[in-house]
């Protein structure tokens, strides 16, 4: 049981390291608003100007926040000539790694909260 817990903790630590920039990026309220706009947009992507209009932000502000989201692996971008389209993608971003980490933490909390472990503290060692 201890080896299983140790392995799980190592995976969680590794996941935190891998997802640190993503968590920092999505922790900002303005970037959360941009993510919500991206979730509502077409799958083909949305341009900075459209995001700025919907979010009531300046284009430079939106560009700055999109750059942070892109560098953190949260948002993907494709070019069409001189136009950049931003979108969310499971395949091109870190959303899967974030979900896996959250699920691993959830399972760990569920495991330590189990009635058997609570009623038998000696099993926690």
N, C-alpha and C positions, 0 to 999 in steps of 0.2 A: 504494500500500500504506500509506503514511504517513497519507494522508487517511482511509482506512478505519479505521486504528488510532486516530487522533485522534477520529473520530466515535464509535467504540466506547467510548473512555475518557470522552467527554462524556456518553454515555448511562449509563455506570456511575456517574459522579459524580452525575448527576441522580437516578438510581435510589437511591443511598445517601441523598441528601437527602430523597427522597420516603418512603423506608422506615425512616428513622432511628428514629422513635418505635416502630415495630413491632419492630425488632430489639432495642431496649432492653427493650421489654415482654416479649418471649419469651425474653430472656436470663436471667430470674429463675427459679430452680428451682421455687418455689411456683406461679408462673404456668404453668410447663411441666406441672406436675401437674394443674392445673385444665384446661389444654388437653387433656391425655390423658383426663380424665374427660368433657369435652365430646365428644371423639371417640367415646367409648364410649356416649354417651347417645343418646336418640332424636333424630331430626332436628327434632322439634317444639320441643326445648329442655328445659332443666333449671333448676330453681329453686335459689337460693342455699343454702337449707337442705339440699337433697340433695347439692349439691357439698360443703358443709361436712362432712356426715356421711361421705361417701366419701373425702374428703381428710384427715379427722381434724383439721380446722381450725375456728376459731370463725367464726360467721356474719359478724362485722364484718371479719375478716381476708379472707374470701372476697369480700365486697362491695368492699373496697378493691382487691384484685387484679383483680376483674372490671371495675371502673371504669377502671383503667389499661389493661387489654386492650381495652375498648370504645373509649376515647379514642384508642388507637393504631390502631383499625380492624382489630383481630384477631378480636374477638367481636362478634356482633350480639345485640340484645335486642328482644323483643316484649312488649308489655303485654297482659294479659287481665284487665280489671278492675283490681284492686289488686295482681295478681301479675305478677312479671317473670320471663320465661323467657329464658335465655341459650343461644346456639347458635352454631355455626360455619356460615358461608355463603360460597360463592364470589362470589355477586353483591353482597353487602352489606359485604364486608370487603376488605382489601388483600392477601389471599393470592395473587391473580394477579400483582400487581405484584412481590411478594417472589419468586415463582417465576420471573418473567421476568428479574429482576435476577440471581438465582443462575444461571440458564441463560446469561445474557450473560457473566457472570464465568467460568463453566465453559468456554464456547466460546472466550473470550479466552485462558485458560490453555492449553486444548488447542491453540489456534493458535500460541502462542509456544513450546509444547513439541514442535511438529511436527519430525520428523527433518530435513526440508529446511532449516528455519531454523537448527537446531542445527548442521548440517554446513556451512552457508553463513552465517557471522556477518555478512557484508556485507549480507545481505538484511534484517537487523534495523534498519538505518539508515533 
